[in-house]
């Protein structure tokens, strides 16, 4: 069931923000292939800068995405079975900017996965520099907003995904702290 505020906020983002620049940018931001160069760079960064620990960082990164994706999809989507806005009849008009797809909507896997990564990277690598933390969170936020803008998710879907992903990223970062030996509280030990 969609609340009035969720539907109205969806309409505001999906239709109210409409402009040529966002029509180009938002589909690109939410496209998984857009971020392959970033992921490749991060994997190389881990290996070249952290030696053996770099392999653990890569493993934890993969674990972070796998956990957030599985929990979002199997734990939430398949139980809540909330239809995507582009697959429902809304009281507000919808602008579909990409093909709708047939999957369920709550929670957004894009939001869950990217907030899980942003939280994990922020805790592991962003403790020295607030700008790095803000950059990771802004990156995840833009990808989540893009999901609403293109018409695939309601705002509550991406908020739920962001909270879920942040929680999973936090848990894996804390688990990695014990397993690998980096210290998210005291950055001198990395």
C-alpha positions in Angstrom: 0.0 0.0 0.0 1.3 3.4 -0.9 0.8 6.3 1.5 -0.2 9.8 0.3 3.1 11.4 1.3 5.1 8.6 -0.5 3.0 9.0 -3.7 3.2 12.9 -3.5 7.0 12.8 -2.9 7.4 10.3 -5.8 5.5 12.7 -8.0 7.5 15.7 -6.9 10.8 13.9 -7.7 9.7 12.0 -10.8 7.8 14.8 -12.5 8.6 18.0 -10.6 12.4 17.7 -11.0 12.1 17.0 -14.7 14.7 18.7 -16.9 16.9 17.8 -19.8 20.1 17.4 -17.6 18.4 15.0 -15.1 16.8 13.1 -18.0 20.3 12.4 -19.2 22.1 12.1 -15.8 19.7 10.0 -13.7 19.5 6.9 -15.9 23.3 7.0 -16.2 23.7 7.2 -12.4 21.5 4.2 -11.8 23.1 2.0 -14.5 25.3 -0.7 -12.9 27.8 -0.5 -15.8 28.5 3.2 -15.1 30.3 2.3 -11.9 32.5 -0.5 -13.3 35.5 1.9 -13.6 35.1 3.0 -10.0 34.9 -0.6 -8.7 37.9 -1.6 -10.8 39.9 1.4 -9.4 38.9 0.5 -5.8 39.9 -3.1 -6.2 43.3 -2.1 -7.7 43.7 0.6 -4.9 43.1 -2.1 -2.2 45.7 -4.5 -3.8 48.4 -1.8 -4.4 48.0 0.0 -1.1 47.2 -2.7 1.4 49.1 -5.8 0.3 47.6 -8.9 1.7 44.9 -6.9 3.6 43.8 -5.7 0.2 42.5 -9.2 -0.6 40.5 -9.1 2.6 39.1 -5.6 1.7 38.0 -7.0 -1.7 36.4 -10.0 0.0 34.6 -7.8 2.5 33.4 -5.5 -0.3 31.9 -8.5 -2.2 30.4 -9.8 1.0 28.8 -6.4 1.7 27.1 -6.2 -1.7 26.1 -9.9 -1.7 24.5 -9.6 1.8 22.6 -6.3 1.0 21.4 -7.6 -2.3 20.2 -11.0 -0.9 18.5 -9.5 2.2 16.8 -6.7 0.1 15.6 -9.1 -2.5 14.8 -12.3 -0.6 14.1 -10.8 2.9 12.1 -7.8 1.8 10.9 -7.8 -1.8 9.7 -11.3 -1.9 7.8 -10.9 1.4 6.4 -7.4 1.0 5.6 -7.8 -2.8 5.1 -4.1 -3.2 4.6 -3.3 -6.9 6.8 -0.7 -8.6 5.2 2.7 -9.3 5.5 2.0 -13.0 3.5 -1.2 -12.6 0.6 0.4 -10.6 -2.2 2.8 -11.2 -1.3 6.0 -9.3 -3.4 9.0 -8.6 -0.5 11.1 -10.0 1.0 10.9 -13.4 4.3 9.0 -13.8 7.2 9.7 -16.2 8.8 6.4 -17.2 12.4 7.1 -18.3 13.6 3.5 -18.5 11.8 0.2 -19.0 9.9 -0.7 -15.9 10.8 -4.3 -15.2 8.8 -6.9 -13.4 10.4 -7.1 -10.0 9.0 -5.8 -6.7 9.8 -2.4 -5.3 10.4 -2.5 -1.5 13.3 -2.3 -0.7 15.4 -0.8 -3.5 18.4 -3.1 -4.2 20.2 -0.2 -5.8 19.8 1.9 -2.6 20.6 -1.0 -0.3 23.7 -2.1 -2.2 25.2 1.4 -2.7 24.4 2.6 0.9 26.0 -0.7 2.2 29.1 0.1 0.2 29.1 3.8 1.1 28.8 2.9 4.8 31.4 0.2 4.6 34.0 2.3 2.8 33.2 5.3 5.0 33.9 3.3 8.2 37.0 1.6 6.8 38.6 4.4 4.8 36.8 7.6 5.5 37.7 8.1 9.1 40.6 10.4 8.3 38.7 12.7 6.0 35.1 13.8 6.3 35.0 14.8 2.6 35.5 11.1 1.7 32.6 10.1 4.0 30.4 12.8 2.5 31.4 11.9 -1.0 30.5 8.2 -0.5 27.1 9.1 1.1 26.4 11.7 -1.7 27.2 9.0 -4.3 24.8 6.5 -2.7 22.1 9.2 -2.3 22.2 10.3 -5.9 21.9 6.7 -7.1 18.9 6.2 -4.7 17.2 9.4 -5.9 17.8 8.3 -9.5 15.7 5.2 -8.8 12.7 7.5 -8.0 13.4 9.9 -10.8 13.4 7.2 -13.5 10.1 5.9 -12.1 11.2 2.5 -10.7 10.8 3.1 -6.9 8.8 5.1 -4.4 10.8 7.3 -2.0 10.0 4.9 0.9 11.6 2.1 -1.1 14.9 3.9 -1.4 14.7 5.1 2.2 14.2 1.5 3.3 17.0 0.3 1.1 19.3 3.0 2.4 18.6 2.1 6.0 19.0 -1.6 5.3 22.2 -1.1 3.3 23.7 1.2 5.9 23.0 -1.3 8.7 24.6 -4.2 6.6 27.6 -2.0 5.7 28.1 -1.1 9.4 27.9 -4.7 10.5 30.4 -5.9 7.9 32.8 -3.1 8.6 32.7 -3.9 12.4 33.1 -7.6 11.6 36.0 -6.8 9.4 37.5 -4.7 12.1 37.7 -7.8 14.3 38.7 -10.2 11.5 41.3 -8.1 9.6 42.6 -6.0 12.4 41.9 -2.5 11.1 40.3 -0.2 13.7 37.4 2.0 12.6 37.6 3.8 16.0 41.3 4.4 16.0 42.6 5.1 12.4 46.3 4.9 13.4 46.1 1.1 13.4 45.3 0.6 9.7 
